[in-house]
Amino acid sequence: MPISVLTIVLVSVIGGLLYAAYEQHVKLQISKNNNQQDSETQQQMAALKERIEVLEKIVTDDSYNLKKEIDSLRKTG
């Protein structure tokens, strides 16, 4: 087997292996980034749910309705 053929085969195989390793590295980095973004999104959603619960309590509170009625009477009177 001529040395040039052997060199071409070795370069091709090593190049293919290096490319596959690089591809896996890039996929891992993307996966880590997506997991971090998912975690941040989940934290933001939890905070928003808490705020919505507080707002619902305020709006459904009887004193809130009373204030609303008093304000509407002031506007019409």
C-alpha positions in Angstrom: 0.0 0.0 0.0 1.5 3.3 -1.0 2.3 5.8 1.7 0.2 8.5 0.1 -3.0 6.4 0.2 -2.3 5.5 3.9 -1.8 9.2 4.7 -5.1 10.2 3.0 -7.0 7.4 4.9 -5.5 8.4 8.2 -6.2 12.1 7.7 -9.7 11.4 6.7 -10.4 9.1 9.7 -8.8 11.4 12.2 -10.6 14.4 10.6 -13.9 12.6 10.9 -13.3 11.7 14.5 -12.3 15.3 15.4 -15.4 16.6 13.6 -17.7 14.2 15.4 -16.1 15.1 18.8 -16.6 18.8 18.0 -20.2 18.2 17.0 -20.9 16.5 20.3 -19.2 19.3 22.2 -21.4 21.9 20.5 -24.6 19.8 21.2 -23.6 19.6 24.9 -23.1 23.3 25.2 -26.5 24.0 23.5 -28.2 21.6 25.9 -26.6 23.2 29.0 -27.7 26.6 27.7 -31.3 25.5 27.1 -31.4 23.9 30.6 -30.3 27.1 32.2 -32.9 29.1 30.2 -35.6 26.6 31.2 -34.7 27.0 34.9 -34.8 30.8 34.7 -38.2 30.6 32.9 -39.6 28.3 35.6 -38.4 30.7 38.3 -40.0 33.7 36.5 -43.3 31.7 36.1 -43.3 30.8 39.8 -42.8 34.5 40.8 -45.6 35.6 38.4 -48.0 32.9 39.8 -47.4 34.3 43.3 -48.1 37.8 42.2 -51.3 36.7 40.5 -52.4 35.0 43.7 -51.8 38.2 45.7 -53.7 40.3 43.1 -56.6 37.8 43.1 -56.8 38.1 46.9 -56.8 41.9 46.8 -59.5 42.0 44.1 -61.8 39.5 45.8 -61.4 41.1 49.2 -64.7 42.6 50.5 -63.0 45.9 51.5 -61.8 46.3 47.9 -65.4 46.1 46.6 -66.5 48.5 49.2 -63.9 51.1 48.2 -65.0 50.6 44.6 -68.6 51.2 45.4 -67.7 54.3 47.5 -65.6 55.7 44.6 -68.4 55.1 42.1 -70.9 56.9 44.4 -68.5 59.9 44.7 -68.3 60.1 40.9 -72.1 60.1 40.4 -72.8 62.3 43.4 
